């Protein structure tokens, strides 16, 4: 919260002069990790989304295993559109699995 309130411009660059690449990339990587994690062969959607972020959306996050993920959330529900780069099986951290084909979107709706 403090990073966004005190040290970040609207474009998510940090405000520390001179240009600080670690601050710019580190902050955005941390935010992305709060919204999507892809460790140990499974995706976790909104694993650490702050409770104050009641509504939001993110597009184009890349996950390990070759997935592009768009997420939209509103209060306690979320929808994820996951587009795989290749055929295979998508596994979520909660144990759900989905057969996937390259380029074909998988749409998942859940309550948080």
Secondary structure, DSSP 8 states (H G I E B T S, - for coil): -HHHHHSB-TTS-B--SS--HHHHHHHHHHHHHHHEEEETTEEEESTT--TT--EEEEEEEEETTTEEEEEEEETTEEEEEEEESSSEEEEBTTS-EEEE-TT-EEEEEEE-
